[in-house]
Amino acid sequence: MIKILLVCIGNICRSPTAHGVLQQKIIDAGLGDRVFIDSAGTAAWHIGKAPDKRSVAAAKKQGYDLSALRARQVNENDFDEFSLILAMDNSNYQDLLDYCPDHLKDKIKLFLPFGHVATEQEVPDPYYGGAEGFSYVISLVEQASDNLVARIQDGEL
């Protein structure tokens, strides 16, 4: 089983959006029995909370359901448990590298470059912006997710 963890700072905007989108694309591709998706934050601010209502609304508008997701914080077991840990931005990428045991650091990647999205290196944090930021996050996450699903289907992961 391929296990993918998607990570942002608080696990209420970017990583749950990526979680919901990638999970749906995995299911639609018939890979649900081969791939497990989860999300977490590097900070403990929102543990147990639902995704930001603006993330939920933007996802729902595009046909994705985030309603069952709840925020959690990355823990040391995640580095052993997951095959791939994808950070939404450089800051969280660095935090993950700082926390991760040296022999497991190769599992940590930036989400958009790993998902072959050429237009951006980082998923921008839409938290302090308007609805258009949440829609933009969906579009970036969809591109990366489509490419990740194709890589899984091609046996690259």
N, C-alpha and C positions, 0 to 999 in steps of 0.2 A: 504494500500500500504506500502510495506517495502521500505525504502529509505536509501541507503548506500552511505556514503561519504568516499572516499579514499584520504589519505593525505600524502604528502611528503613536503620537504622544498620549492621548487620552482614551483612545478606542471608542470615540463617539461620532466621528465624522468620516475620515478617510479610510481607516482600516475596516470598519464594519461595512462601508460602501463596497470596498474591494471584496470583502468576504461574501456579501450577498450576490454581487455580480458574478464573481468567479464561480461560486458554488452553483448558481443557476446555469451557467454556461457548461460546467462540468456535467451536471445532470442532463442537460439538453443534448450533450454529445454522447450520452450513454456511458460515462466514465465514473458514475457515482460509486460504484463498487471498488474502484481502483484508486480514488483520490479523496482525501479528507481535507477540508478547509476549516480554518479557525482564524480568529483575529484577537489581538491584544494591544495594550498600550505599554509604553515604557514608564509612564507615570501612574500613580494610584488614585488620581483625582476623581474618577467616575466609576469605580468598581461597582458592578451590579446595576448600573443605569442602562436604560435603553439608548440606542443611537439618537443623536440630535434630531429633533423633529424636522429640520430642514433637509437633513440627509435622507430621512425616511420619505419625505414628500418627493424629493428629486428622484429617488430610486423608484418609488411607486409609479411616478409619471412615465418611467421607462420600462415598467413591468417587473421590477424587482421588489421582493418583500424582505424588509429588514426587521420586521416586528418581533421575531423570536430571539434576536441577538441581544446580548448583554455584555457590557464592558468588563474586562478583566485585565490584570497586569501580567506582563511577561514574568515567568518564574524560571528558576534554574533548570527545572525538568524539561522545559520547552526545547532547550538546545539539544538534548538527547532525543527527545520524542519526535521532533519534526525533521523532515528531509530537507526542507527549504524554508528559510525565514526571510521574508521580503519586506524591507523597510520602505515607507512612503517618502522619506526625505533623508538628506545627508545627516541631519542632527540625530534622528532616531537610529540611523545606520551606525553612527559612531557610538551612540549609547549602547546599542546591542553588542558591538565589537568589544567595548569596554567591559561589559558584564559577562560575556561568553568565555568559556574555557578555550584556551589557545587551540586545542586539537579539533574544535568544532567550528571555528570561525569561517571556514570555507562554505558553510551552509547559509551564511548571511549575504544577501544581495540587495541592491536597490530595485524596487518593483518595476518602475518604468523601463530602465535600460535592460533588465532581465527579460521583460515582456516585449522587447524590441519596439518601443515607442520612441521615434526619432525626434519628436517635436519638443519634448521636455525631459529633464533628468529627474525631477522631483514632482510628486503630486502636491500641488499647492494646498495649504490649509485654508478651507473656506470659512472657518468659524467666525471670523470678524467681518465677513463681507456679506453681500446680498445673495439672492437666490441663484444668480448667474454663476457664482463660484461653485455652488453645489452641482449645477448642471455640467460645468466644465470638468469637475472631478469625475462625474459619471462617464463622460466621453473618453477621458484618458484611461480610466479603469477598464472600460469596455474594450478599447484597443489592446491594452496589455493582456487582458483576460483572453481575448480571441487568440492572440499569439501564443499564450501559455497553453491553451487547450490544443492548438495545432502542434506545439512542441511535444506535448504528452502523447498525442495520437501518433506522432512520428517516432516515438520511442526515445526522444532526446532527454527525457526526465525519468 
